[in-house]
Amino acid sequence: MDHFLYRNGALHAEDVPLEEIAAAVGTPAYVYSTATLERHFRLFDEALEGLPHLVCYAMKAASNQAILATLARLGAGMDVVSGGEYARARAAGVPGSRIVFAGVGKTEAEIAQALAGGVRQFNVESEPELAAISRVAVAGGHRAPVTIRVNPDVDARTHAKIATGKSENKFGVPISRAREVYAEAARLPGIEVVGLDVHIGSQLTELAPFEAAYRKVAALTETLRGDGHDIRRLDLGGGLGIPYRNVNDAPPLPFDYGALIRRTVGHLGCEIEIEPGRLIAGNAGILLSRVIYVKAGEGRQFLILDAAMNDLIRPAMYDAWHDIVPVVEPDPGAPRVDYDVVGPVCESGDTFARARPLPPLRAGDLVAFRSAGAYGAVMASEYNTRPLVPEVLVKDDHHAVIRARPTFDEIISRDTIPEWLRQE
Ligand SMILES: *Cc1c(COP(=O)(O)O)cnc(C)c1O
């Protein structure tokens, strides 16, 4: 459930008509619902009630500081994957003790930054990285808390570009080598082993792959404890999928996911961390856009929008489906027209949907892409020198611009003309 509903014939974000936001901010624009963000965070938090746990929001899904601050107030930790995300989380008021640092290619500068600022743990993905963390920690007079991310060789049965738990993926250390890597970690002077980590992919629509992975994690935890390692924390990753299409497909609920966690690893007495991103932010955001032209093609109608692939790349990159709905509620009896919904960018890949049945639309009409809150604004670019899409946060009947649309001058002034081009 989200908080984007029709009321009196107009699509609202909570109590704010989207028409009002379009008039105030312009289009395209991302609009997020505070109530939906909070609800989704609480679903996870409650699913783990009774177990010692921390829900670390995977902020790469949607990283505006206003979103981070909304979640941090509820007690969320953050899962960060870069020095930039670490700095952003800290700027949003998240203490280092609630920040988990993930990612396959942490640089020494990023490691030093997190050690100096405070970090809950590094999720380590390779032996060279382990050695680097130890080296940087020793140099700075720290001992770095780490978990090792194991690759359990489990098929997440999701889109190939977001599956991470098979042996051919670049992530984690092979589970078959975990004991050796832990032995190495125990020998390194700058390392303190605190637990074990796994993350098998994103947009998982079944629980079975999680179950397979977590059973392996449970067995490995016992083995590692037998080897003398203090495995007191289990980071079980993120990845729970969301409904993108008509809400007819119903991926597993956080409650059932929580029950699975209890069943598979609950007996180990570990503190549990999870890293959901998409499920918290995905259905908490829409992309608001306006129809520029309706163009008659050869046997098809193009709906040309002012949003493009640079604003929402998921359809081009992952063949993703987003429901597209008119902001003015259509008459239930209105006919349907099959539109190819496209943006203005000079690429055929700039296509959001083909032959999508929609009520008849005209130039100037507003539409909303649903389920666009995760991996939407964060993946936006200024391709075609289109200004980075702004973001708006709604709470009850208020809305605030949380990232303004840059002006052309701001964009252009970031370029620097070298000396030799300035000469006559
Ligand atoms: C991307 C990612 C997540 C979040 O995945 P979602 O599908 O958005 O829940 C969590 N942990 C790690 C390590 C990731 O790379």
The ligand as a Gaussian input file, in Angstrom:
#p B3LYP/6-31G(d) Opt

LIG

0 1
 C       21.677000      -2.863000      -3.483000
 C       21.999000      -3.493000      -2.200000
 C       21.024000      -3.595000      -1.204000
 C       19.597000      -3.153000      -1.404000
 O       18.902000      -3.955000      -2.293000
 P       17.326000      -3.701000      -2.494000
 O       16.950000      -4.644000      -3.536000
 O       17.163000      -2.289000      -2.900000
 O       16.665000      -4.001000      -1.190000
 C       21.396000      -4.108000       0.017000
 N       22.665000      -4.532000       0.253000
 C       23.621000      -4.466000      -0.683000
 C       24.976000      -4.941000      -0.368000
 C       23.325000      -3.955000      -1.941000
 O       24.275000      -3.904000      -2.879000

